[in-house]
Amino acid sequence: MSITVKAVSELERVALAALLAHGTNPKNAGPVARAIALAEAEGNSVCGLFYLPIFCEHLRCGKVDGTATAIVDVDGPIVRVDAAFGFAHPAIAAGLVPLVAAAQSFGIAALSVRNSYNCLALGHHVRPIADSGLIGICMSNAPASVSPPGARERLFGTNPLAFAVPSIAGEPILVDQSMSAVTKTAMILRRQRGEAIPEGWAQDRAGNAVTDAAAGLEGSLLPAGGQKGANIALLIELLAAALTGSQLSVQASSFGDNEGGPPSVGQFFIAIDPGHFAGQEFARLTSELASAFDMARVRMPGSERKLATSVQLESNLWREACKLAALRI
């Protein structure tokens, strides 16, 4: 496997050009290209350039509408967004502005996004909420790929959950994780590289534990934390899909192939203004908790975020991205 090193800014430029070349308008392409580049800069390659060829193919076959305009409806502390089968990123961005304003006014507010698409790293969507001084919680359902304990059938997706909490130390406390033992993208990359997977990541079609990524992808992923993770995934399914009026995971078409129409998954957000509850005590107690972590020599999640200015990319993937963008390398 050959590797090439590229500037993050160049990666974003190529991603933007590819999305534009495949029918996305500039308003929608910008946020998606930035999200892909940011994921790579964070070292989160499973949410990065890997998805650009898939997104371009989905634009071509109609699984996502690159020219969609999200419809935003605000009713006091409730914000509803219809992504109109377009990209999740511009739809979520359109809803975050009124969500933050509503939370600052009412103390707590919620945002539902329906008829949506793959929103990649959820942490990117809750960080702006924390940057506004609020606690942000986000969840999304995804096409079914995970079986709860005791089942062979795929009943829910990786169903990620993220939250961000403002910190007086600078970077917000931020957690972003799927409810599966591993992301499906990580499984696909292991299969492509011919690498084994640890036991506990997946099972085959018969429900047997496997260390072969291909057999696991033909079967199903397993939830993180066994039944406890499955229970949280179920809650996310109810809030992100059922409560938003989106497709359930078992109904949504795959993020990884061209079969079926738009996935039409959902995202659900909660924003909380600490000042309406504990006032200044929240900041004090959060600071004391951070100090306790420091004393235990354990860092708070997200507190040491570092963004690279250049990243290593698989050469074949980079060439494909440039080809999609109609650019010479």
Residue, then its C-alpha position, 0 to 999 in steps of 0.5 A: m500500500s503506497i502513501t502520499v502526503k497532502a496538505v489538508s487545504e489541498l484535500e478540501r479543495v479536491a473534495l469540493a471540486a469533486l462534489l461540484a463536478h458531480g452536481t452539488n451546488p456550492k452552498n451544499a458542497g462546502p460544508v461536506a468538503r470541510a467535514i471530510a478534510l477536518a476528519e482527516a486533520e483530526g486523524n479520523s480517516v474512517c470519516g474522511l476521504f474514504y467517503l468522497p467516492i461514495f458520495c459522488e456515486h450517490l449523487r450520480c445514482g440519486k441517493v442524495d440530492g446535491t441541490a436540496t434546500a433544507i426546510v427549517d421550522v422553529d416553534g419556540p424551543i423546538v426546531r425541525v429541519d427537513a433535509a429534503f434528501g440532501f446532504a446532512h451537513p448543510a441541513i444540520a448547519a441550518g438548524l444549529v443557528p435557531l437551536v442555539a438561540a432557542a436554548q439560550s432563550f429557554g434554557i433547553a431546546a431540541l432539533s430534529v433532522r429528517n430525510s437526512y444522509n450520512c453526517l460523518a463525524l458527529g463531533h463536528h456538529v456538537r462542537p459549535i454548540a459547546d463553542s456557544g457556551l452550551i451543552g450539545i448532545c447529538m445522535s443519528n441512526a444509520p442503515a442496519s448493520v448491527s445485531p443485538p446479543g442473541a440475534r442474527e438479524r441486523l436490527f439497528g445501525t452503528n447509531p453514533l452518539a456525541f456530546a460536547v461540554p464547554s470548558i473554561a480550560g479552552e477546548p470543550i469536553l467532547v465524546d463521539q462514539s458509535m454504539s457498535a464495537v467498531t465502525k463499519t468503515a473500519m471493517i471495510l478497510r480491514r477487509q481491503r487490507g486483508e487484516a484480521i479483526p479482534e473477536g467481539w467486533a462482528q459475527d458471521r451469518a450464523g451468529n458465530a464470532v469471527t476474526d475475518a472482516a469479510a465474514g463479519l461484513e456478510g454477517s453483522l457488527l456487534p454492539a459496544g458493551g454487549q446488551k448495554g450498548a444495544n440498549i443505548a442504540l435502541l434509545i438512539e433509534l427511537l430518538a433519531a429515527a422514530l421521533t424525527g419521522s425518519q426511516l428506521s435503520v432496518q428500512a434505510s438503504s445502505f450508505g455503502d452501495n447504490e441500491g435503493g433510494p435515499p437512506s432518509v435517516g435522522q439526527f436528533f440534537i439537544a442543546i442546554d444552557p447551563g446558566h438556566f440551571a446551575g448558573q456559575e456552579f456548573a463551570r466551577l464543578t466542571s473545572e473541579l471534575a477536570s482537576a480530578f481527571d488531571m490528578a488521576r493522570v487521565r485526560m478529558p476526552g477532546s481536551e487535547r485536540k490537535l489538527a494536522t496541516s498535512v495528512q497521509l493518504e492512500s495513493n490510490l484513494w487520492r488518485e481516485a479523488c483527483k479523478l472525480a474532481a477532474l484534476r491532474i495530479 
